[in-house]
Amino acid sequence: MTNKFLEEIFKSFKLPLTEKRRRLITEAFVFAQKAHQGQKRKSGDDYIQHSLETAKILAEIGMGSKTIAAGLLHDVSEDTPIQLDEIEKKFGKEISTMVDGITKLGKIKLRGSREEYFLENLRKMFLAMASDIRVAIIKLADRLHNMKTLSYLSPEKQQRIAQETMDIYVPIANRLGIGGIKEQLEDLCFQYLDPDNWAYIKELREKHYKQGEKYISKAIKEIKNEFKKSGIEIKEIYGRAKSLYRLFLKLKKYEMDISRIYDLIAIRVIVVEVVNCYEALGIIHKKYRPLVGRIKDYISLPKPNGYQSIHTTIFGPEGKLMEVQIRTEKMHQEAEFGIAAHWLYSEKEKNKSFFKKYIYAGAKNKVPKEELRWVEQLRDWQKEIGRDDEEFIQGLKIDFFKKRIFAFTPMGDIIELPEEATPVDFAYSIHTEIGNKTIGAKVDGKIVPLDYQIKNGQMVEILVSKENKLPNRKWLNFVKTSTARAQIRKQTKKDNLL
Ligand code: MN
């Protein structure tokens, strides 16, 4: 069985395409095609086209053959008479569990107020993510294709789906670090939710892109030359245009004055090793004068979603200001594909150490420990307080939508926290015991009160009591993380019983 589009999926597949993998994907396609036989999308396409497009997005971000198979099958048990156990019999438990997870996510009841519905959606997403993160990734790919074909739906549906995508799927793509999908989703939502501004920005960008292009290509040529002289290899160098929605947000910050935006088009330099990034910065600064205060080293201090690169704004050819972004290939993959890049690396390099970091929640259910600890935390915390609690809403806003900061332990470990988090939050993020025993804290070497608000990049040292001790209930007045809150509650409740 051949299909032209299936061949494109194979072409996009980033892992070695073994016979076994090719067979699995082909079999999933044949099965899904038969199941969706005769069904049409609103666009007039055969339904299977949607499954194929979803699978192709998964292949492009580097997912493995099982995830791609589940992507092909993702609407089978929901929209056709085929039952889940048939999928399990043919494709095994791992794939059928993924399909089941996606089907469950699709069965969200549209009851109650928008906020209630929103939270219910989010809650289901967290639960699905905590049991198998691949379900969330398939759902993102599914949503991306649905957004691309949104024009075929009624205006009411367009609004509802675009809003839901902006509220739920964009933040999830962001937290999973899948920048490629996040930006595409944002731009599509922007188009439907704010069509006037979208059209305005689109035209504005095109106009300025045309003007900037010749300086950019000149700079690229000159940079290539400098690198050649230095003997450092450039993997790739190109100009990238800022996404429409990101450009709109930035323009709003600068009174809609586009002459103040220097990264409308940026030059992206991709090098081999981390050390080359710093060498590249030196080469570029030697050639072009940098703009003071605009050098950002996100390699030594990554953004909270894990993003790593060096950014600098330079006076390029003819004194034109432009941004240069320097990163390794690995950083680039991670910026575009986020969590998905880890699958790619662990399989490609036959390096199973990443998988060792997984928490085995079930036989095949994996959640990477460090990268997705926040998913685990949300799930645990939610179990403790119950879903309808008013605090759940508060906590979600704090834990999920608030900006994140990084703080360091004296050993240099990075602890991720929401903005305005305190030393008590920091202590509980390390360990419950440390949280309970906290008696004081130092930030960058100086004693601070326990309600001090930690800033990005600070080093925090927790002073602990040698004896066992219970947390102070008054801490509830200032802690910012749900983990700390839940633990303080739990521990002091025990205290009351004694
Ligand atoms: Mn679908």
Boltz pocket constraint, residues with backbone or C-beta under 6 A from the ligand:
constraints:
  - pocket:
      binder: B
      contacts: [[A, 50], [A, 74], [A, 75], [A, 142]]
      max_distance: 6.0
